[in-house]
Amino acid sequence: MAVGYRFRPTDKELVTHYLFNKLFVQTGPFNDHESFLVKEGNLYGSMDPWDIWRIYGGDNLKDNRPLYFFTRVKKVSVNGSRICRRVGSGTWVGEASGEKILSGNEVVGFKKRFRYENQESPDDNGAWIMHEFAINPSLLKNQSDIVLCLMKKNPVAEKKKRKLKQLNDISDEPCMSSKRFKLVEPSLPVPISVHQQQQAELLSCRSFKSCNPKPNLWMQY
């Protein structure tokens, strides 16, 4: 990609140029550069969004730029109209019924928004966003299951996930062992009787030879 160049196509350009040429031009609709920017991938397969992101070079993108894919939608049943939105261990959950994409006054396509949900991994809920672009079926002679999808990380959910991880890391730090500190309660003096105190003083005097009792003045007279 040339220096200073940014791939930021409008919704109309994604439908009228990339998706239209993919469906109606049979041989080589894109040059090598365009084929690199809009890849062939399966966003409704067995891989989770983070694996798709890593394998197709999403970690090399900056400024929350998305990846673009041509992919095929899958019906829940052969004769039904419902689309299976499973992806890896989770599901793409629709956030709106869809937006019309206009070229002049003509509706040339539709855009639907999805977010990733996973009951087995609640921390990843809402962490991925996908926009699905489809040609207006009234412009097609035969139904096509090919759509163009934009997939990117949700910066709000990503920030929240990092904050939760930091809080969990703090709570998992080992606490200082309480065995290192032992609180010693001060002992209270035990009350003793006068008789016990006199006996203690007498024993103390006997243990020292220099301890002489005071003379009894009444005995001198």
C-alpha positions in Angstrom: 0.0 0.0 0.0 1.3 3.4 -1.0 2.6 5.8 1.7 -0.2 7.9 3.1 -2.9 5.8 1.4 -5.8 4.6 3.6 -8.4 2.1 2.5 -11.6 3.7 3.7 -14.4 2.8 1.2 -17.9 4.1 1.7 -20.8 1.7 2.1 -21.9 2.6 -1.5 -18.4 1.9 -2.9 -18.3 -1.5 -1.1 -21.6 -2.5 -2.8 -21.4 -0.9 -6.2 -17.8 -1.6 -6.9 -16.5 -4.5 -4.9 -19.6 -6.6 -4.3 -21.2 -5.8 -7.7 -18.0 -6.7 -9.6 -17.6 -9.9 -7.5 -21.0 -11.1 -8.5 -21.3 -9.9 -12.1 -17.8 -9.8 -13.5 -16.7 -13.4 -14.1 -12.9 -13.1 -14.8 -10.4 -11.0 -12.8 -12.7 -8.2 -11.4 -9.9 -7.0 -9.1 -6.2 -6.3 -9.3 -3.8 -7.8 -6.9 -4.0 -4.8 -4.6 -7.8 -4.9 -4.3 -7.7 -8.7 -3.8 -5.4 -8.1 -0.8 -7.7 -5.4 0.7 -10.9 -7.5 0.4 -10.1 -11.1 1.1 -11.9 -14.4 0.6 -12.8 -15.8 4.0 -15.5 -17.6 6.0 -17.1 -15.5 8.7 -19.8 -18.2 9.3 -17.5 -21.1 9.8 -15.8 -23.0 12.6 -13.2 -20.4 13.4 -13.8 -17.8 16.2 -13.4 -14.1 15.3 -10.0 -13.8 17.1 -8.6 -16.7 15.1 -9.9 -15.1 11.8 -8.4 -11.8 12.9 -5.0 -13.3 13.6 -4.8 -15.5 10.5 -5.7 -12.7 8.1 -3.3 -10.1 9.6 -5.7 -8.1 11.8 -3.0 -7.6 14.4 -1.0 -5.6 11.9 -3.7 -3.0 11.5 -3.7 0.3 13.3 -6.3 2.9 14.4 -9.0 0.3 14.9 -9.1 -0.4 11.1 -11.3 -3.3 10.0 -10.7 -6.4 7.8 -12.9 -6.9 4.7 -14.1 -10.2 3.4 -16.1 -11.8 0.7 -18.0 -14.6 2.4 -21.0 -16.9 1.9 -24.1 -16.9 4.1 -25.6 -20.2 5.1 -29.3 -21.0 5.5 -30.6 -22.8 8.6 -32.6 -25.1 6.2 -32.4 -25.6 2.5 -35.9 -24.4 1.8 -36.0 -21.7 4.5 -35.0 -18.1 4.5 -33.4 -17.8 7.9 -29.6 -17.4 7.9 -27.4 -19.3 10.3 -25.2 -16.8 12.1 -23.0 -19.2 14.0 -19.2 -18.4 14.0 -16.8 -20.7 15.9 -18.1 -21.2 19.4 -20.3 -18.1 19.3 -22.9 -16.3 17.2 -23.3 -13.0 15.3 -26.3 -11.2 16.9 -28.1 -8.6 14.8 -28.4 -5.1 16.2 -30.8 -3.7 13.7 -33.1 -4.8 10.8 -30.8 -3.2 8.2 -30.1 0.0 6.4 -30.7 0.8 2.8 -27.7 1.8 0.6 -28.6 4.2 -2.1 -27.1 5.1 -5.5 -29.1 8.2 -6.4 -32.7 7.2 -5.7 -32.1 3.5 -6.3 -31.7 1.0 -3.5 -28.6 -0.9 -4.5 -28.0 -2.9 -1.3 -28.5 -3.4 2.4 -26.2 -3.1 5.4 -26.7 -5.1 8.6 -24.8 -4.7 11.9 -23.9 -7.6 14.2 -22.0 -8.1 17.4 -20.3 -11.2 18.7 -21.9 -13.2 21.6 -20.6 -16.3 23.3 -22.3 -18.0 26.2 -19.2 -20.1 26.9 -16.9 -17.0 27.0 -18.9 -14.0 28.5 -15.8 -11.8 28.5 -15.9 -11.8 24.7 -19.5 -10.7 24.4 -19.6 -7.6 22.2 -15.8 -7.7 21.7 -16.2 -8.0 17.9 -18.3 -6.1 15.4 -19.3 -7.1 11.9 -21.1 -5.2 9.1 -22.7 -7.3 6.4 -23.3 -5.8 2.9 -25.6 -7.5 0.4 -26.8 -6.6 -3.1 -30.5 -5.7 -3.4 -32.1 -9.1 -4.3 -34.4 -7.3 -6.8 -31.3 -6.5 -8.9 -30.3 -10.2 -9.2 -31.6 -12.6 -11.7 -30.5 -15.5 -9.5 -30.2 -15.5 -5.7 -26.6 -15.2 -4.5 -25.2 -16.2 -1.1 -22.1 -14.0 -1.4 -21.9 -11.0 0.8 -19.2 -8.5 1.7 -18.4 -8.2 5.4 -16.4 -5.8 7.5 -15.1 -7.1 10.8 -13.3 -5.2 13.6 -12.6 -5.1 17.3 -15.0 -3.2 19.5 -12.7 -0.6 21.3 -15.2 -0.1 24.1 -15.4 -3.8 24.9 -11.7 -4.2 24.5 -11.0 -1.5 27.0 -13.5 -3.0 29.5 -11.9 -6.4 29.0 -8.4 -5.1 29.8 -9.7 -3.3 32.9 -11.4 -6.5 34.2 -8.1 -8.4 33.6 -6.2 -5.9 35.6 -8.6 -6.2 38.5 -8.5 -10.0 38.4 -4.6 -9.9 38.4 -4.7 -7.7 41.5 -7.2 -9.9 43.3 -5.1 -13.0 42.5 -1.9 -11.6 44.1 -0.8 -13.7 47.2 -1.7 -12.0 50.4 0.9 -11.5 53.2 0.8 -14.5 55.5 -0.8 -13.8 58.8 1.7 -16.1 60.5 4.3 -13.5 60.3 2.5 -11.3 62.7 1.2 -12.4 66.1 -0.9 -10.2 68.3 0.0 -10.5 71.9 -2.6 -9.4 74.3 -1.2 -7.6 77.4 -1.6 -9.7 80.6 -3.6 -8.1 83.4 -2.0 -8.1 86.9 -3.4 -10.8 89.1 -4.6 -9.4 92.5 -3.0 -10.9 95.6 -3.9 -10.7 99.2 -1.8 -8.8 101.9 -0.8 -12.1 103.4 0.6 -13.4 100.1 2.5 -10.1 99.6 4.1 -10.5 103.1 5.2 -14.0 102.3 6.7 -12.9 99.1 8.7 -10.2 100.8 9.9 -12.7 103.4 11.1 -15.2 100.8 12.8 -12.4 98.9 14.7 -11.3 102.0 15.9 -14.9 102.8 17.4 -15.2 99.4 19.7 -12.3 100.1 22.1 -12.4 103.2 22.2 -8.6 103.4 18.5 -8.3 103.9 18.0 -7.5 107.6 14.7 -6.7 109.1 14.3 -3.3 110.7 14.7 -3.4 114.5 11.6 -3.4 116.6 11.8 -0.2 118.6 9.4 -1.5 121.2 11.8 -4.4 122.0 14.7 -1.9 122.8 12.9 -0.3 125.7 
